[in-house]
């Protein structure tokens, strides 16, 4: 169904760009809902997600935009156009992080965002290898190949182990914070929550790439059933693919939400995007046995894109607004609807920093000097 007429591309392209923008807006609303909830914890007793209008609105906007974008891009837009769209989505993410969340938008933010865009275009543009449609019998044969079985077992084991470890660290951290106990090691890191959020986002992206693999297989069967009049949905294994698609799609949304609860979207979303595209690349290479179709310069471009994208994320994250222990209270203070005098805002920020140092027990040899400087 792919068309080469430029005039036929403007419709899907416009819809894809609008969907990309609304996705960024929806995920920013979810992050803001989590920040508001953290600020009022203890007052509303940790309100469930489905009872938060702000989070629910962001979730529905993100999910519906994702569905619309996938529908309008698969089969209608070439890869050379899809890559910039994915990169532009990261620009929208940075813009809404400033507008909705009040994240700092400095020269470092602009530089990091530009690096992220360049890296995303390289990853998405060179990380796709075309593949013809397959029947259910072809898919079963591909799934049974020993190389794919070994690869899938390794990936699933690594993902499950990573998620279990992340859950365990978060559980111990929250329990120690609630009980007032002091834990050593990684639990003393002031940016522990950020790294936990990144872990959820990266592993969630891996699950999302598996959902994409199931979606691609299901789409091939649907095309054969509808356009070639070869019904593939009479086989039980076809419905197993559909159930696997639904399960992985819901699971990746769950872990993406856990990630944005702990980490700023301007850091998490690019890493999630990169992990998703790289996972899709290797899933396709192994599952469809595409190694002979991948040129060496494509892999070099993808690896270069990954390095540039991660470099852009590091440029953004190495700012006081993201790395300071009290970044979360500072960020939450920007969500207040009533404007306050600058002196009051400054004092609140100072005391928020001091309370954060005491509550998290992260004071090291250099932090007493920081507290003394803040009180002056």
N, C-alpha and C positions, 0 to 999 in steps of 0.2 A: 504493500500500500504506500510505500515511500514515493514521494513525488519529487521531480526535479525542477518543476516550474517555480520560480521565485515568488510569483503572486500567490501561489497556493501555500507558501510557507508562512505568510504573515499572520494568518489566523492562529494556527497552532503555536507559533512563536510568541505572539502577544499573550495568549492564554498561559503559556508556560512561564513567561516572565512575571505575569500577575500572580500566578500560583506560587512562584518562588518568593515573591515579596510577601504574600500573605502567610506563607510558611514561617518566614523569619519573624513576622509579627506575632503569630500564634505561639511560637516557642518562647518569645520574649514575655508574653503574657503569662505563660506557665511559670517562668522563672520569677516574675514579679509576685505571683501568687505565693510561691514558696517563701520569698523574702518577707512578705507581709505576715505569713503564718509564723515564721520564726520570730518575728518581732513581737507577736502577740501570744507566743506559746505560754501556756499556763492560764490564759484568760479564757480561751475557747476550747481548751483541752484537746489540742491537736485535731482540729476539724478534719473529717475525711475528705478526700479529694472530690468526690462527687457532690459534696455539699458546698463547695467553693465556686461561686459563679464565675470569678475571674479565671481560675484554673480551667474550669469546664469550658468556658468560651475559648480560651487559648488552645485547648486540646482539640475541640471540634474544628476550629479554624485550621490548625495544623494538619489534622487528619484528612479533612475534606480537600484541602489544597494539595496534599500529597497524592490523593486519588485522582484529582483532576489533572495534575501535572503528568502523572504516569500515563493516564489515558491519552493525553494529547501529544506526548512525546514518543511513545513506543509506536514505531511504524510510520510516523509522520515527519519526524525531524532527523536529519543525519547527525552523525557523531560530531562532525566539525561544528555544528551549532549547539549540540547538547553540552559540550565542554564549557563554552563561555557562559551558558545559562547557569550551570552549577556554580561557576565562579562568581557570577553576579549575585547569586543567592547569598554568598558569604559577605558580599558588600552590604546587602540589605540587612544581614544579621548584625553587622557592626553599627549600622545606622540606627536600628531599633534598640540595640543595646544602649546607645546614648539617649535616645528619645524616651523609651519606656522605662529603662532601668537606671538611667543616670550614670552609666559607666563613664570613666574618664575618656575623653577623646582628644588625645594629645598628638604631637608630631610622631611619637613612637607608635601610637595606635594607627595613624595613617600609613606609616612605613610598613608596619607589620601586616596591615590589611592588604596592601599592594603586593607584598611578598606572598601572602596567602592566596590571592587571586591568581598570580602567575603560577604558583605551584599547583593549584587546583586545576588550572587549564591543562597543564602538562600531564597530570595524573589521569584526568577524565578524557583528555583528547587522545592520548597514546595507549591507554590501558584497556581498549576494547578491541576484540578480534571478531569479525563477522562469522556467523555460523548459520547453516541452512536449517530448515525445519526438520523435525524428527517425529516419527510415529511412537506410540507407546512401546512397541517392541524395541525400537532403537534406544529409547530412554532406559528401558530395563537392562539392555545389554551394556549401556554406559555405566549404569549404577552398579552392575555386578563386576566390573573390571577390578582386578586386585589392586591396581595402583590407586584407584579412587577410594576403594574400601579402606586402605591403609591411610591415605591422606585424610579422609573424612574422620576416621577414628582418632587420628592425632589432633586434628583441629577441634573436634568435640571435647576430647579429654583436656586440652589446653584451655578451652573456653570455660568448661565446667570448673576446673581447678582454679582458674583466675577469678571467676565469679564467687565461688565458695570462699576463697581467701579474702576477697574484698568485703563480702558480707560479714565475715568473722572479725576483721579489723574494725569495721564500722560498729559492729555490735559491742566489742570490748571498749571502744572509744566512748560510745554513748553511755554504757554502763558505768565506766569510771568517772565520766563527767557528772552523771547523776548522783553517784555515791560520794564524790569528792576525793576519791583515791587518786594517787599519783602513779602513772605508769611511765616506764622509761622507753628507750628505743624510738621507734618511729612515732609513737604516740605523743612525743614532745614536740613534733614538728608543727609550727603554726599554720602551715598550708596543707595539713593532712586531709581536710575535707575536700580541698580542690583536687588532690590526687585521687581520692576515692571517687569523686565525680568523673574524673577523666577515665578511670578504670571502668566504671559502669558504661560510659559512653563508647569507649573503644570496643569492649566486648559486646555491647549492644549492637554496634555497627557490624561486627562479625556475624551476629545472628541475623541482622538485616540482609547481609549479603547472601546468606543461605535462603532467606525468604525470597530474595530476587531470583535465585536459582530455581526454586520451586515455582515461582511466578512465571518465569520464562518457559519452563517445561509445560506448565498448565496452559500458557498462551499458545504454545505450539499445538497442543492437543485440541484446544478450542478452535484454532484456525483450520485444522484438518477436519474437525466435526462440522463446522459451519460452512466453510468455503469450498471444501473438497468433498463434502457429503460422505465422509468416512467417520462415523460416530465412534469416538474414543471413550465416551463416558459410560459405555456398557461394561467396562472392566472395573473390578473393585480397586485395582491399583491406581486408577485415575483419581478416584475419590480419596485414596490415601495421600496422593500429592496435594489435593485440595485441602485436606485437613492439616497436613504439614505446613502448607502455606499460611493458613489461618493462625496456627499455633505460633510459628516463628514471627509472624507480623505483629501479633499481640505482645509477644515476649520482648521484641526489640523496642516497641513503644514503651513498655514498662521500664526497661533499663535506661532508655533515653530520658524518661521522666525522673528516674532516680539520679541520673547524672546531673541534670540541670537543677535539681534540688540542692546540690552540693557545690556546683562549679558554675562560674560565669559563662554565659552562652558565647561570648566573643572568643573564649578559649576552647570550650568544649565542642561547639559545632564544627569548626574547621578540622579538628582532630577526628571527630566522628565521620565527617565527609571523606577525609583521606583514608581512614581505616576501611570504610565501606567500599571505596573504589578499588583499593589494593586487594581486599578480600575477594571482590567480584572478579578481578583479573585472574587471580590464582585459582579460584573455584572453576572458572571457565577453562583455563589452561589444562587443569587436571581432569575435570569432568568430561569435556568435549575433546580431550586429547589434541589440543591446539598448538602444541609446542613448535611444530614445524611451520606454523603460520605466523608465529611471532618473530619479527625481525629484531636483531640485537639492539638497533638504535631505539626501538620502542621501549625496551626494558631500561635502557640508559635514560631515556626521557622520563619514564615513570619514576625511577629512583631519584633523578635530579629534582623532579617535581615534589617528591616526598620530602627531600632535604630542604627545599626552599619553603614549603608550606610549614614544616615544623620550625624552621628558623623564624618565620613570620609570627607564629604562635609564641615563641620564646621572647621575641621583641615586645609583644603586647603584654605578656605575663610578667616580665621583669619591670614592672612599674609598681610604685608604692600602693596604688589603689587596688592592686590584685594580690600582692605578696605580703602586705602587712597583716599581722594577726587580727587586727581590728577592722579588716576591710569589709567584713559582712555588716557589722553595725553601722559603719560609715555609709555603706551603700544603702542600707535600709533607711537611713535618715533622709535620703533624697526622695523617698517615697511619700514623705509627709505632704499633705495637701495645703497646709497652712504655712505661709512664709514667715520666718522668724528673723530677728535682727542678726547681723553677722556675728556680733559678740556672743550672743547666746548659742548660736550654731557652733562657734569655735569651742566654747566651753564644753558643750555637750560632746563634741568630738573628742576633746581631751579626756574627759571622764570616761567616755566609752572605751578609749584605748586602755586606760588604766584598769577598768573593770575586766576587759578582755585578758590582760596580762595576768590578773589575779585568778580568774576563773579557769583559765586553761593551763595554768602552772607551766608556762613556757618561758619563764624568765631565765636567760643565760647571763654570762658575764658582761655582755654588752648592753643588755636591756635596762639595767638600772640607770645607766647614763641616759638612755632614751627617755625614761620616765622623768628624770630630773630636768631634761631639756624641755619636756612638754609642760612641766609645772611652772617653768620660768615665764 
